[in-house]
Amino acid sequence: MAQEQPRVAVVYATEQGSTRDIAEFIGAELAGRNATVELANIDHAPELSRFDTLVLGCAVHNLDFLPAVVGYVHAHRGEFEHCDVRLFSVGLGPALRGPIGRRVGRIVPKSIAALRDSISARDYRAFAGCYERKGIPLRTRVAYRLMGGRYGDLRDWTAVRAWTDSIARSLQLPPAGSTTIHP
Ligand SMILES: Cc1cc2nc3c(=O)[nH]c(=O)nc-3n(C[C@H](O)[C@H](O)[C@H](O)COP(=O)(O)O)c2cc1C
C-alpha cells in the first residue's frame, strides 16, 4: 500500500521578510519531495490538528521571538504535544565571527530556549538573516563589530538546505530530485 504523504504546515513570523524567504524555501523543498505543504504567515496559521508536522520559524528581535509567535504559542498551548514541531530562528548569531563572536553566536537567548522547550520542539536551528547598518545606533554598531558582525544578506542557504534535508529524511520523503533555486 502506498504511504500517505506527510502533511506539513510551514508557519513563519517576519518583520522584514528574510524569515518568510527561508520558510518559502523549506516549504518548496518539502513539497518537491512529496509532502503536502501549507505555508502561512503566523497571523493566518492553519488549524494544527490537520498536520503531522509543524515547521515554525521566527525572526529574532531584542533577544526574543516576535510577539506574534509568543502569542501564538500561548494561545495554542496543549496542541503542540500532538504535533511534531521543528523550530527555527532567524537572527545574527550564526553569522558572527572571531573567537568571541562564535561563542556569543552559539548562545540561545533564554526566552527563545524557554519557548522551544514549552512546545517540545523536536529540533531547533538558528539561521542567519539580514541586517542593514542604516539606523543602527553607534554603540550597537561598535559592539556588533567587536563580535565580528557583518551587514547585508547573511543567509546561508546551504545550512537551510541541509536542515530541510534532515527534516525530509526524518519524514521518510524521497531524495531531492532537482535543486530548488533560492531567492
Ligand atoms: C530592531 C531589531 C532588533 C534585532 N534584534 C536582534 C537580536 O536581539 N538578536 C539577533 O540575533 N538578531 C537581531 N536582529 C536581527 C534580525 O533578527 C534580522 O534582521 C533578521 O533577518 C530579521 O528577520 P526578518 O527579515 O524575517 O524580519 C534585530 C533586528 C532588528 C531590526
The ligand as a Tripos MOL2 file, in Angstrom:
@<TRIPOS>MOLECULE
LIG
   31    33     1     0     0
SMALL
NO_CHARGES

@<TRIPOS>ATOM
      1 C1         15.0820   46.1030   15.9010 C.3       1 LIG1
      2 C2         15.8780   44.8680   15.6160 C.ar      1 LIG1
      3 C3         16.3150   44.0970   16.6750 C.ar      1 LIG1
      4 C4         17.0630   42.9480   16.4280 C.ar      1 LIG1
      5 N1         17.4760   42.1870   17.4930 N.ar      1 LIG1
      6 C5         18.1810   41.0560   17.2650 C.ar      1 LIG1
      7 C6         18.6310   40.2560   18.3520 C.ar      1 LIG1
      8 O1         18.4090   40.5380   19.5170 O.2       1 LIG1
      9 N2         19.3370   39.1270   18.0670 N.ar      1 LIG1
     10 C7         19.6260   38.7490   16.7800 C.ar      1 LIG1
     11 O2         20.2790   37.7180   16.5810 O.2       1 LIG1
     12 N3         19.1970   39.4980   15.7250 N.ar      1 LIG1
     13 C8         18.5050   40.6340   15.9340 C.ar      1 LIG1
     14 N4         18.0770   41.3950   14.8910 N.ar      1 LIG1
     15 C9         18.3750   40.9660   13.5260 C.3       1 LIG1
     16 C10        17.1870   40.2600   12.8890 C.3       1 LIG1
     17 O3         16.9270   39.0680   13.5290 O.3       1 LIG1
     18 C11        17.4870   40.0040   11.4190 C.3       1 LIG1
     19 O4         17.4800   41.2630   10.7960 O.3       1 LIG1
     20 C12        16.5010   39.0730   10.7590 C.3       1 LIG1
     21 O5         16.9520   38.8200    9.4380 O.3       1 LIG1
     22 C13        15.1190   39.6460   10.7570 C.3       1 LIG1
     23 O6         14.2400   38.7340   10.1540 O.3       1 LIG1
     24 P1         13.0400   39.2340    9.2330 P.3       1 LIG1
     25 O7         13.6660   39.8310    7.9720 O.co2     1 LIG1
     26 O8         12.2750   37.9990    8.9450 O.co2     1 LIG1
     27 O9         12.2630   40.2370    9.9930 O.co2     1 LIG1
     28 C14        17.3590   42.5590   15.0960 C.ar      1 LIG1
     29 C15        16.9050   43.3510   14.0370 C.ar      1 LIG1
     30 C16        16.1870   44.4930   14.2950 C.ar      1 LIG1
     31 C17        15.7100   45.3170   13.1270 C.3       1 LIG1
@<TRIPOS>BOND
     1     1     2 1
     2     2     3 ar
     3     2    30 ar
     4     3     4 ar
     5     4     5 ar
     6     4    28 ar
     7     5     6 ar
     8     6     7 ar
     9     6    13 1
    10     7     8 2
    11     7     9 ar
    12     9    10 ar
    13    10    11 2
    14    10    12 ar
    15    12    13 ar
    16    13    14 ar
    17    14    15 1
    18    14    28 ar
    19    15    16 1
    20    16    17 1
    21    16    18 1
    22    18    19 1
    23    18    20 1
    24    20    21 1
    25    20    22 1
    26    22    23 1
    27    23    24 1
    28    24    25 2
    29    24    26 1
    30    24    27 1
    31    28    29 ar
    32    29    30 ar
    33    30    31 1
@<TRIPOS>SUBSTRUCTURE
     1 LIG1         1 GROUP 0 **** ****
